[in-house]
């Protein structure tokens, strides 16, 4: 039979105090619902339905056609949310895995394990539960004297003895799909809150169907996020888990508590990562690279034995044996070749460089195609913007660019060109030429006295 995931993501999340829907709020710079969807896509689940409501267009833009949507126009509790999926799920045979959209820490191996347990035990409803030493705030799993589950009682509805129960509800359920909608329709509105609690299907089903639990040993995995403090707890858990995985795979991380690595980052063995470094997005770090300290890399490819220190690399590529930094900034799909030197306070935007090129300090390279073995002197700039449009600079191989040179685009520089320091170049330079574009120096003898007042003797 087919397996479905039903994600409850229609709520506002008012305790987050943000304009974003709660499920779209980022954890390690990725929306929390993305973690859930990515793990479901790796699991044995066949189809995903997301219940949306508040600012539904935000989640639809995030998830696109990866999921099917159901709409909960008015938020009247979790039971009402599940009932909103009836138009797309009610007539289908199979098993439904229900989970909140604010639970990003459950990974696909556990999802598969829970689904297998549900099938092997022959359950009609499986409640994923946790054992909490201090269960305040959670719905309690209530059993009779024979250990059979009779219901889930929310914290505010518990009597004194029920408050002592340490087995609590995680808000994750696996249920026969046909039975799900049959029993959800029987849920009555809670008099105190005026909502329909999905937890009430337990009391309804246990009399006629097989109801059981699957206990998750680590409650962090089924942690629901309700506020910004919860975000910080989830980020710490993810950071520690991700870093541990990389270190066990052969990545050396110095002071890992200060290093943040995103969920989709790929790092090969033999890489060194130093303190206060952040790696995010679809970044790939190849063998032998040295990253950090104090470095941020997002959506970039770093090749073997590259070294990046005290720098920012965004949507760019750094070649083998290239050094970047300190205090360099690569962005806008900069592609840096092999054996390059991109040094102090150098910015490269939407430009490529060939092998062996050096830009050591205080340089801006924008919208440029640069050949191999090019040397840029301190203070050089490719002047790419005329106030209305960006223009291209093309530089050949084996070019020497002197200090404080302005290359005013659009411009083409041939191979083996030497450009004198202080030049502002506005015309193309043919291969093999020496270019000097500055006023001739004039020395006026004995003239400085008009500008410099002699010091008086004391």
N, C-alpha and C positions, 0 to 999 in steps of 0.2 A: 504494500500500500504506500501511497505517496505521503511525504512528510511536509508539513507546512510550518512556517514560523509566523507568529502574529505578534508584532511589536506595537506596544501602546505608547504613542508619541504625540498625543493631541494636547497635552496640558501646557499651561502657560509657564509654570515654574516660577511663581512670583517671588519665592525666597531667593532666587538667583539675582534678583534686582538688575535685570538686564533686558534690553530690547529684543534680544535673540530668543527664540523658543529654546527651552532648556536643553532639548536633545541635540540642538545644533551648537551648543556652547563648546568651545575647543578645550581639549585636554592634550597637552604637548602639541599644541598648534594644529590639532585635527579634531573635527566635530565628534562628540562622543558617540553619536549614532553610527558614524563610519566604522568604529571598532566593532560594533555589533554586526553590521552588514558584512564586513570583510570576513569575520569568523563564521557567519552563517554560510557565506559563499564557499568556504572551505569544508563545511560540514556535510553530512549526508542529507541535509534538508533540501527539498526540491523546489520550493517556491516560498517567497516572503511577501507578506502583506503588512503594510505599515498603516496604523490608524493615525491620521493627521487631523488637526483642527486649528488651533491658534497659529496664525502666520504659516499656514500650510505651504505657501509658495516657497518659503525658505527651505523647508525639507525637500520639497519636490525639485528645487534647483540643485540641491546637494546630491540627491540619490538618482534623479533622472528616471530612466526606464529599467533600472536594476531591480525594482520592486513593483508590486501592485499596491494601489492606494485604496483605503476606505476612509470615509469622512465622518467625524463626530462633530456635528455643528455646535452642540451644547455639551459642556463637560458635566456629566451627571454620575461620575464614578467609574470604576474599572469594569463593573458588570455592563454598564451602558456602553462603554468603549468597545468591549468584545462584541456586543450585539450589533454595533455599527458595521462589523465585518461580515454580517450575515449575507448581504447581497453578493459577496465575492467568494465566500467559503462554505456557506450552509449546505449546499447541495453536493459537496465533494466528499468522497470517501478517503479516509486516512487518519493521520495523527497530527495534532496541532501542538506546537511548542510555543507557549505564551510567555513573553518576558517584557519587562518595562524598557522603554527607550533610554532610560538613564542608568543602565547597568552595563558599562563598557568593559568590565574586567573579566568576564566569562569568555574563555577561549574555546575554539571548536573541538578539541579533544574531549573536554568535559561535556559539551553539548552532545557529542556522539555517545559518550558513556551513559548519560542520562537517558537518551532515547533507547539505547540497547537494554538498559535495566527495566524501563517501562514495558518493553516488548517481552523480555524474558520472564518477568514476574506476572505477566498477563493482566496488568492493571488497566482499568478504564480511566482512572485519574491518578497521576503521580504528582505529588506536591514536593517541590524542592525545598528542603528545610535546613536549618542551621541550629547548632547548639551554642547558645550565648550565655556566658556567665552572668552578664548584666543585661537582661532582655528588654529593658524599658524602651518603649516606642514601637515594638514589633507585635504583630498578631501572634497569639499563642496557638500551637497545635494541641488540640484537646483530644484525649483518648479515654475510652471507657476502661473498666477494670480488666478487660481482656487484652488491652493494648490496641484495640481497633480505633481508628480515627473517627471521631464523631463530628468534628467541625474545627473552624478557625475563628477565634474570638479576638477582635481588635483590642488594642491596649485600653482605650477609653471605655470599653464594654466589659472588661474583665472584672470578676469578683476577686476577693483577696487571695484565694487559693490559686486561681488561674494566673494571677500575676507572678506566682512563684515558678511557673513552668518555664523551663529553659530551652525547650525546642520551639523554634519560632519559624514563621513563614518568610520565605525570601521573595515572594510574589512571582515565582517562576512555576509554571504548571505544564504538564504534558497530558493531553486528554484526547480521547476518541472524538473525532471531529463532529460526527453526527450527534453524539450525546452532548457535546459542548453546547450547541445552540438549543437543543431540547431543554436543557436544565437552566441555561442563562435566562431563557424566557420566563422561568418560574421564580426568578429572584424578585423579592419585594423591596421597595424603597425603604432605606434605613430611616427610622423616625427622627433620630437625633440629628443626622447630617443631611437628610433629604437626598441621599445618593444610593446607587445600586452597587453593592459590594460583590465583586467577583468571588471573594472568599466564601460567600454563602452557598456556592454550588457544592462545597464539601459536605455540609450538613444535608443537602438535598440528595447527593449521589451516594453517600455511604450506606443508605438504607437498601439500595437496590443494585449498586454497582461495586466493583472492587476498587477501593481507594487505598493508596499506600504513599509512603514518603521515600525520597532519596536524600540522604543527609550529606551536605557539602561540608567537608572538614574545615576548610578555611573560609570564614565568613566574609573576608575581604573580597573574595571572588564574586559574591552575589551582592556586593555593596551597591545600594542605590544612591545617587547623588542628588541632593536637594538644595545645596547652597554653595557658595564660593569656597567655604572651608572644606566641604566635601570634595570639591575639585582638587584642592591642594593635597588631600589625602590620597585620592586616586592617582594623581600625578606622581607622588612619591612611590606608591606601590608599583606603578608601571615603570618608573625610572629604575628602581632597584631590580625589577624582574628583567627588563631589557638589558641593563648593564651586566647582570649576572650571566645571562645567556651569551653575550658577546665575549665576556672574559673566559667562560668555559670553552668557547670555540677558538681561543687563541689570540684574542685582542687584549693588549695591555692597556688598562685604564688607570691612570694615576689619580688618586682621590676621587673615586667614582661617585661619591655623594655630591660632587660639584659638576658632574658631567651629565648632560641631558641628551638622550638619543631617541629619536622618533621611532614609531612602530614599524615603519616601512624602510628604514635605513638598512643598507647592506654593507657589512664591513668584513673584509677578508682577514685571515689570520696573519699575524706578524705586524699589524698596525699598532702604533702607539698613539694614545689620546691623553692629552695633558689637561690639568685642571681648568675649570670655568669654560668648558667647550660645549657648544650646542650643535647637534647634527639633526636636521629635520627633513621632512618631505621624502622624495624618492632619491635620496643621496646614495651614492656608491663610493666606497673608499677601497682602493686596491691594496695589494700586499706591500708591506714595508713603508707605507706612508706614515708621516709624523704630523699629527694635527694638534694645534694648541701650543701653549695655553691661550685662554681668552680669545677664542675663535668661534665664529658662527658660520655654518655651511648649510645651505638649503637647496634642495633640488639640483644637486651638482654631482659631477663625476670627477673624482680625484684619482689619478693614475699612480702606478707603482713608484715608490720611493720619493714621491712629492713631499714637500715640507711646507706647512702653512702655519704661521705663528701670528697671534695678535691681529687677526684679519677677518674680513667678512667676504664670503663667496656665495653669491646668489644666482641660481639658474645658469651656471657656468661650468667650464671644463678646464682642468689643470693637468698638463702633460707630465710624463715620466721624468723624474729627477729635477723637477722645477721647484724653486723656492719662492714662496709668496710671503711678504711681510717683513718686518712688523708694520701694522697699520696700513695695509693695502685693502682695496675695495674692488672686487670683481663682480659685475652685474650685467643684466641684459643679454645673457648668452655670450659672455666673453669666452673665447677658446684660446687657451694659452698652450703653446707647443712644448716640446721636450727641451730639457736643459735650459730653461729660461730663468731669468732673475727678475722678479717683480718685487720691488723693494719698498722702502719707507714712504708712506703717504703717496702711493701711486694708485690711481683709479683707472680701471679699464672697463669700458662700457660698449657692448655690442661690437666687439673687435676681435680679430684673430691675429696670432703671432706665429711665425715659423720657428724652427729649431734654433736654439742658441741665441735668442734675442734677449736683450737686457734693458730694463727700465728701472734704474736703481733707486731714484728718489725724486719726489716732488714733481710728478708727471701726470698728465691727463691724456688718455688715449680713447677717443670716442669715435664710433662709426668708421673704423679703420680696418684695412687689410694689410698686414705687415709681414714681410718676408722673413727669411732666416738670417741670423748673424747681424741683426740690426742693433745698434747701440744708441740709446737716448741719453743725452746729457741732462743734468739737473734742470728742472724748470721748463722742460719742453711740453708743448701742448699741440694736439691736433684740434684746430679750431673748427668745429663741426657745425655750428649753429649761426645762421646769419640774421636771426631775429624772427624769421618766419619758417624756415625749413632746415632740416638736418642734411648734411652733405657728407660724401665719402672721401676719405683719404686712402690712397693706395701707395704703399712703399715697397720697393723691390728688395733684393737680397744684398747683404754686405754694405749696408748704408750706415754712415756715421752722422748722427744728428747732434750738433753742439748744444751747449747749455743755453737756456732761455730762447729757444727757437719756437716760433709760431708757424705752423703749417696750416694755412687758411684754405679750407676745403670749399669746393671740390678741387682736388689736386692729385697729380700722379708723380711719384718720385721713382726714377729708374733704378737700376742696379749700380752698385759700387759708387754711390754718390756721397760726397762730403759736403755737409752744410755747416757753414761757419756759425760760431756762437753769436747770439743776439740777433739773428736774422728773422725777419717776418717775411715768409715766402708765400707769394700769391700766384705764382705761375709754375707750370710743370717744369721738372728738371730732368733732362735726358741722362741716360746711363753714362757713368764715367765722369760726370761734371763736378766741379766745385762751385757751390752756390754761396754768394755773399749778398745779403739783402739788408744793408744797414747804411746809415750816413757815414761818410768819411770822418774820422776823428780830426779835430782841429785843436792844436795847442796854442794858446795865446800867452806869450812870455810875460812874466811879472804882472799878471792880471788878477790873481787870486786875492790880492789885498783889498779889492773892492767888495769882497764878500766875507772875508775872514778878518775880524778885528784882532790885532795883536794883544797878547796877554800883558798886563802891566806888571813890572817888577815890584816885588814886595820889599 
